[in-house]
Amino acid sequence: MKIENSIETFNSLVKRRGFIWGPSPEIYGGFAGFYSYGPAGMALKNNILDLFRRECRYFGFGEVECPTIMPSIVWEASGHLERFIDPVMRCNKCNTLYRADKFLQENLPDLMIDGLSFEEMEKLIKKHELTCPKCGNNFQKIEEYNLMLKTSVGNNTTAYLRPETATTTYLLFNRLDQDARRQYPIKIFQFGKAYRNEISPRQGVLRMRSFDQFELQIFISREQEMEFVDYEEVKNNKLPLLDWKLQEKGINAPNIISLDSAIKDKILKKPAYAYCLYVAHYLTTILGIPEELIRFRQHSLNERAHYADDAWDLEIKSRQFGWVEICGVHDRTDYDLRRHAEYSKQNFEISMGSDPNIKEVPQVLEIAFGIDRIIYTLLETTFNVEEGRIILKLNPNLAPNTVAVFPLVRNKENIRKFALKIHRELLENRIGSFYDVAGSIGKRYRRQDELGTKWCITIDYESLDDNCITLRDRDSMEQIRINISNLSEIIKKKQRE
């Protein structure tokens, strides 16, 4: 049977090999916007998180964890109760609800929809005679739809599930300021669940009602934003930047430009913000996503949030959904801390700059990753079908299994014991090893190719005599003989290459 390099083959692989299942719970027909990760998916996710956490520590970020439920006053202060809305429209006949901007983007892909007012979107619907896909009837007027998920805590106290992790990080500001002994900038990140009551979630894990975020925050002074020491080390790095002026001209290809040039050309305003773009780009490229599929797209003035001084989305070009945002980099100014200072009656003004007599509320720079979107785009961009082989060319440090160990034949006790010994020694050396005896060697190779396992180890009759194994490479299929005495070190060395 010929295997096609198609989206259908990819979607089947993701479910069949235990990466992503759903909508969940599948046995009850599924609940839109909720998905489960199987063993391979969780292994991949945890490997990504381990890598991100390690790199964030290198960049000087500390980690916090906050509750996922907060009282109403928090979301009133943050502006979410007032502004965290989507434009929706309802069919006059069948009552089906659609998110207006996404509906227009799908039906009018050549037009810039982001940032349009309700009235402007309604004019486009009328002009292009767009009707309900379900029954063909007209829509009612576009209305506001709040995405917050409401709940009740204790004795009927109204609370909300957080729609992002950032706000709960800002609530710790006084503690963080004390913990850092007022040494700025303060760099913090948080990983955890967020919840949004999406109208009609589609596109699998790209748009869910319960999802994972990995958000980095920098609390910094205005002076430090313009004279940022860390920027000097990265300013010559080139990034793919598609600013809003290029977009207005109908250009979709980014300009590959150094951060230093982007600052000089006034594409970017602040060195500290440029540094944030670098960090987001670095964390994305080390995952193994090809450079040519990555771009930063700047929000237009109309698209930008009311509090933002600048905003860029890091996007990955996917085969199934086009450009997908996996990370937003936002200059949030002092909006968040000022609002929470006002509502909590706290004073967040502190001395931060070179003049100790001048006090200010810190600025906030944010790098916000969607982990589920990273997982999807990473799987899709590393998926290949080569000469009938389905392969995930995952970074060996991220794949669910680093190596797989196979006894050539399973009914030979001495070969089986030898293979198990090697498998356990690899595990003892903290190398992710998977042991498999089912099926022919060819089938076992194929199963591991589908999971992205970089190396397979086969123990045969000769291994009992020469103490050597056969190491097979996933991508080239090259096979070499290696003595087991230094096998773990060889694998670790290959992982570092």
LINVEN-V158195 format. One record per residue. N is the residue number from 1. RES is the residue in one letter. PHI is phi as a letter, one per 30 degrees, with the letter a starting at -180 (999 if undefined). Layout:
# LINVEN-V158195
n=N res=RES phi=PHI
n=N res=RES phi=PHI
This chain:
# LINVEN-V158195
n=1 res=M phi=999
n=2 res=K phi=d
n=3 res=I phi=c
n=4 res=E phi=c
n=5 res=N phi=d
n=6 res=S phi=b
n=7 res=I phi=d
n=8 res=E phi=d
n=9 res=T phi=d
n=10 res=F phi=d
n=11 res=N phi=d
n=12 res=S phi=d
n=13 res=L phi=e
n=14 res=V phi=e
n=15 res=K phi=d
n=16 res=R phi=d
n=17 res=R phi=c
n=18 res=G phi=i
n=19 res=F phi=d
n=20 res=I phi=b
n=21 res=W phi=b
n=22 res=G phi=k
n=23 res=P phi=e
n=24 res=S phi=c
n=25 res=P phi=d
n=26 res=E phi=d
n=27 res=I phi=d
n=28 res=Y phi=c
n=29 res=G phi=j
n=30 res=G phi=i
n=31 res=F phi=c
n=32 res=A phi=e
n=33 res=G phi=j
n=34 res=F phi=b
n=35 res=Y phi=b
n=36 res=S phi=c
n=37 res=Y phi=c
n=38 res=G phi=d
n=39 res=P phi=e
n=40 res=A phi=d
n=41 res=G phi=d
n=42 res=M phi=d
n=43 res=A phi=d
n=44 res=L phi=d
n=45 res=K phi=d
n=46 res=N phi=d
n=47 res=N phi=d
n=48 res=I phi=d
n=49 res=L phi=d
n=50 res=D phi=e
n=51 res=L phi=d
n=52 res=F phi=d
n=53 res=R phi=d
n=54 res=R phi=d
n=55 res=E phi=d
n=56 res=C phi=d
n=57 res=R phi=d
n=58 res=Y phi=d
n=59 res=F phi=d
n=60 res=G phi=j
n=61 res=F phi=c
n=62 res=G phi=c
n=63 res=E phi=c
n=64 res=V phi=b
n=65 res=E phi=b
n=66 res=C phi=b
n=67 res=P phi=d
n=68 res=T phi=c
n=69 res=I phi=c
n=70 res=M phi=b
n=71 res=P phi=d
n=72 res=S phi=e
n=73 res=I phi=d
n=74 res=V phi=d
n=75 res=W phi=d
n=76 res=E phi=d
n=77 res=A phi=d
n=78 res=S phi=d
n=79 res=G phi=j
n=80 res=H phi=d
n=81 res=L phi=d
n=82 res=E phi=c
n=83 res=R phi=c
n=84 res=F phi=d
n=85 res=I phi=b
n=86 res=D phi=c
n=87 res=P phi=d
n=88 res=V phi=b
n=89 res=M phi=b
n=90 res=R phi=c
n=91 res=C phi=d
n=92 res=N phi=d
n=93 res=K phi=c
n=94 res=C phi=d
n=95 res=N phi=i
n=96 res=T phi=d
n=97 res=L phi=c
n=98 res=Y phi=b
n=99 res=R phi=d
n=100 res=A phi=d
n=101 res=D phi=d
n=102 res=K phi=d
n=103 res=F phi=d
n=104 res=L phi=d
n=105 res=Q phi=d
n=106 res=E phi=d
n=107 res=N phi=c
n=108 res=L phi=b
n=109 res=P phi=d
n=110 res=D phi=d
n=111 res=L phi=c
n=112 res=M phi=d
n=113 res=I phi=c
n=114 res=D phi=e
n=115 res=G phi=j
n=116 res=L phi=d
n=117 res=S phi=d
n=118 res=F phi=e
n=119 res=E phi=d
n=120 res=E phi=d
n=121 res=M phi=d
n=122 res=E phi=d
n=123 res=K phi=d
n=124 res=L phi=d
n=125 res=I phi=d
n=126 res=K phi=d
n=127 res=K phi=e
n=128 res=H phi=c
n=129 res=E phi=h
n=130 res=L phi=d
n=131 res=T phi=b
n=132 res=C phi=d
n=133 res=P phi=d
n=134 res=K phi=d
n=135 res=C phi=b
n=136 res=G phi=i
n=137 res=N phi=c
n=138 res=N phi=d
n=139 res=F phi=c
n=140 res=Q phi=d
n=141 res=K phi=d
n=142 res=I phi=d
n=143 res=E phi=b
n=144 res=E phi=d
n=145 res=Y phi=b
n=146 res=N phi=d
n=147 res=L phi=d
n=148 res=M phi=d
n=149 res=L phi=c
n=150 res=K phi=c
n=151 res=T phi=b
n=152 res=S phi=b
n=153 res=V phi=b
n=154 res=G phi=i
n=155 res=N phi=d
n=156 res=N phi=h
n=157 res=T phi=d
n=158 res=T phi=d
n=159 res=A phi=b
n=160 res=Y phi=b
n=161 res=L phi=d
n=162 res=R phi=d
n=163 res=P phi=d
n=164 res=E phi=a
n=165 res=T phi=d
n=166 res=A phi=e
n=167 res=T phi=e
n=168 res=T phi=d
n=169 res=T phi=d
n=170 res=Y phi=d
n=171 res=L phi=d
n=172 res=L phi=c
n=173 res=F phi=e
n=174 res=N phi=e
n=175 res=R phi=d
n=176 res=L phi=d
n=177 res=D phi=d
n=178 res=Q phi=d
n=179 res=D phi=d
n=180 res=A phi=d
n=181 res=R phi=h
n=182 res=R phi=h
n=183 res=Q phi=c
n=184 res=Y phi=c
n=185 res=P phi=d
n=186 res=I phi=c
n=187 res=K phi=c
n=188 res=I phi=b
n=189 res=F phi=b
n=190 res=Q phi=b
n=191 res=F phi=c
n=192 res=G phi=l
n=193 res=K phi=d
n=194 res=A phi=b
n=195 res=Y phi=b
n=196 res=R phi=b
n=197 res=N phi=d
n=198 res=E phi=e
n=199 res=I phi=d
n=200 res=S phi=b
n=201 res=P phi=d
n=202 res=R phi=b
n=203 res=Q phi=i
n=204 res=G phi=h
n=205 res=V phi=d
n=206 res=L phi=d
n=207 res=R phi=b
n=208 res=M phi=c
n=209 res=R phi=c
n=210 res=S phi=b
n=211 res=F phi=b
n=212 res=D phi=c
n=213 res=Q phi=b
n=214 res=F phi=b
n=215 res=E phi=c
n=216 res=L phi=c
n=217 res=Q phi=b
n=218 res=I phi=b
n=219 res=F phi=c
n=220 res=I phi=a
n=221 res=S phi=d
n=222 res=R phi=d
n=223 res=E phi=d
n=224 res=Q phi=d
n=225 res=E phi=e
n=226 res=M phi=c
n=227 res=E phi=b
n=228 res=F phi=c
n=229 res=V phi=e
n=230 res=D phi=d
n=231 res=Y phi=d
n=232 res=E phi=e
n=233 res=E phi=d
n=234 res=V phi=b
n=235 res=K phi=d
n=236 res=N phi=d
n=237 res=N phi=d
n=238 res=K phi=c
n=239 res=L phi=b
n=240 res=P phi=d
n=241 res=L phi=c
n=242 res=L phi=c
n=243 res=D phi=d
n=244 res=W phi=d
n=245 res=K phi=d
n=246 res=L phi=d
n=247 res=Q phi=d
n=248 res=E phi=d
n=249 res=K phi=d
n=250 res=G phi=i
n=251 res=I phi=c
n=252 res=N phi=c
n=253 res=A phi=d
n=254 res=P phi=d
n=255 res=N phi=c
n=256 res=I phi=d
n=257 res=I phi=b
n=258 res=S phi=d
n=259 res=L phi=d
n=260 res=D phi=d
n=261 res=S phi=d
n=262 res=A phi=d
n=263 res=I phi=d
n=264 res=K phi=d
n=265 res=D phi=d
n=266 res=K phi=i
n=267 res=I phi=d
n=268 res=L phi=c
n=269 res=K phi=c
n=270 res=K phi=b
n=271 res=P phi=e
n=272 res=A phi=d
n=273 res=Y phi=d
n=274 res=A phi=e
n=275 res=Y phi=d
n=276 res=C phi=d
n=277 res=L phi=d
n=278 res=Y phi=d
n=279 res=V phi=d
n=280 res=A phi=d
n=281 res=H phi=d
n=282 res=Y phi=d
n=283 res=L phi=d
n=284 res=T phi=d
n=285 res=T phi=d
n=286 res=I phi=d
n=287 res=L phi=d
n=288 res=G phi=j
n=289 res=I phi=d
n=290 res=P phi=e
n=291 res=E phi=e
n=292 res=E phi=d
n=293 res=L phi=c
n=294 res=I phi=c
n=295 res=R phi=a
n=296 res=F phi=c
n=297 res=R phi=c
n=298 res=Q phi=d
n=299 res=H phi=d
n=300 res=S phi=d
n=301 res=L phi=d
n=302 res=N phi=d
n=303 res=E phi=d
n=304 res=R phi=d
n=305 res=A phi=d
n=306 res=H phi=d
n=307 res=Y phi=c
n=308 res=A phi=d
n=309 res=D phi=d
n=310 res=D phi=a
n=311 res=A phi=a
n=312 res=W phi=b
n=313 res=D phi=c
n=314 res=L phi=d
n=315 res=E phi=c
n=316 res=I phi=c
n=317 res=K phi=d
n=318 res=S phi=c
n=319 res=R phi=d
n=320 res=Q phi=d
n=321 res=F phi=b
n=322 res=G phi=i
n=323 res=W phi=d
n=324 res=V phi=c
n=325 res=E phi=d
n=326 res=I phi=c
n=327 res=C phi=a
n=328 res=G phi=c
n=329 res=V phi=c
n=330 res=H phi=b
n=331 res=D phi=c
n=332 res=R phi=d
n=333 res=T phi=h
n=334 res=D phi=c
n=335 res=Y phi=e
n=336 res=D phi=d
n=337 res=L phi=d
n=338 res=R phi=d
n=339 res=R phi=d
n=340 res=H phi=d
n=341 res=A phi=d
n=342 res=E phi=d
n=343 res=Y phi=d
n=344 res=S phi=c
n=345 res=K phi=i
n=346 res=Q phi=c
n=347 res=N phi=c
n=348 res=F phi=c
n=349 res=E phi=d
n=350 res=I phi=b
n=351 res=S phi=d
n=352 res=M phi=b
n=353 res=G phi=d
n=354 res=S phi=d
n=355 res=D phi=c
n=356 res=P phi=d
n=357 res=N phi=d
n=358 res=I phi=c
n=359 res=K phi=c
n=360 res=E phi=a
n=361 res=V phi=d
n=362 res=P phi=e
n=363 res=Q phi=d
n=364 res=V phi=b
n=365 res=L phi=c
n=366 res=E phi=b
n=367 res=I phi=b
n=368 res=A phi=c
n=369 res=F phi=c
n=370 res=G phi=c
n=371 res=I phi=d
n=372 res=D phi=d
n=373 res=R phi=d
n=374 res=I phi=d
n=375 res=I phi=d
n=376 res=Y phi=d
n=377 res=T phi=d
n=378 res=L phi=d
n=379 res=L phi=d
n=380 res=E phi=d
n=381 res=T phi=d
n=382 res=T phi=c
n=383 res=F phi=d
n=384 res=N phi=b
n=385 res=V phi=b
n=386 res=E phi=b
n=387 res=E phi=h
n=388 res=G phi=i
n=389 res=R phi=c
n=390 res=I phi=d
n=391 res=I phi=b
n=392 res=L phi=c
n=393 res=K phi=d
n=394 res=L phi=d
n=395 res=N phi=e
n=396 res=P phi=e
n=397 res=N phi=d
n=398 res=L phi=c
n=399 res=A phi=e
n=400 res=P phi=e
n=401 res=N phi=b
n=402 res=T phi=d
n=403 res=V phi=b
n=404 res=A phi=b
n=405 res=V phi=c
n=406 res=F phi=b
n=407 res=P phi=d
n=408 res=L phi=e
n=409 res=V phi=b
n=410 res=R phi=c
n=411 res=N phi=c
n=412 res=K phi=c
n=413 res=E phi=e
n=414 res=N phi=d
n=415 res=I phi=d
n=416 res=R phi=d
n=417 res=K phi=d
n=418 res=F phi=d
n=419 res=A phi=d
n=420 res=L phi=d
n=421 res=K phi=d
n=422 res=I phi=d
n=423 res=H phi=e
n=424 res=R phi=d
n=425 res=E phi=d
n=426 res=L phi=d
n=427 res=L phi=d
n=428 res=E phi=d
n=429 res=N phi=d
n=430 res=R phi=h
n=431 res=I phi=c
n=432 res=G phi=d
n=433 res=S phi=c
n=434 res=F phi=b
n=435 res=Y phi=c
n=436 res=D phi=b
n=437 res=V phi=b
n=438 res=A phi=d
n=439 res=G phi=i
n=440 res=S phi=d
n=441 res=I phi=e
n=442 res=G phi=e
n=443 res=K phi=d
n=444 res=R phi=d
n=445 res=Y phi=e
n=446 res=R phi=d
n=447 res=R phi=d
n=448 res=Q phi=d
n=449 res=D phi=e
n=450 res=E phi=d
n=451 res=L phi=c
n=452 res=G phi=i
n=453 res=T phi=d
n=454 res=K phi=d
n=455 res=W phi=b
n=456 res=C phi=c
n=457 res=I phi=c
n=458 res=T phi=c
n=459 res=I phi=c
n=460 res=D phi=b
n=461 res=Y phi=d
n=462 res=E phi=d
n=463 res=S phi=e
n=464 res=L phi=d
n=465 res=D phi=c
n=466 res=D phi=c
n=467 res=N phi=i
n=468 res=C phi=c
n=469 res=I phi=b
n=470 res=T phi=c
n=471 res=L phi=c
n=472 res=R phi=c
n=473 res=D phi=d
n=474 res=R phi=d
n=475 res=D phi=d
n=476 res=S phi=c
n=477 res=M phi=i
n=478 res=E phi=d
n=479 res=Q phi=b
n=480 res=I phi=b
n=481 res=R phi=c
n=482 res=I phi=b
n=483 res=N phi=d
n=484 res=I phi=d
n=485 res=S phi=d
n=486 res=N phi=b
n=487 res=L phi=d
n=488 res=S phi=d
n=489 res=E phi=d
n=490 res=I phi=d
n=491 res=I phi=d
n=492 res=K phi=d
n=493 res=K phi=d
n=494 res=K phi=d
n=495 res=Q phi=d
n=496 res=R phi=d
n=497 res=E phi=d
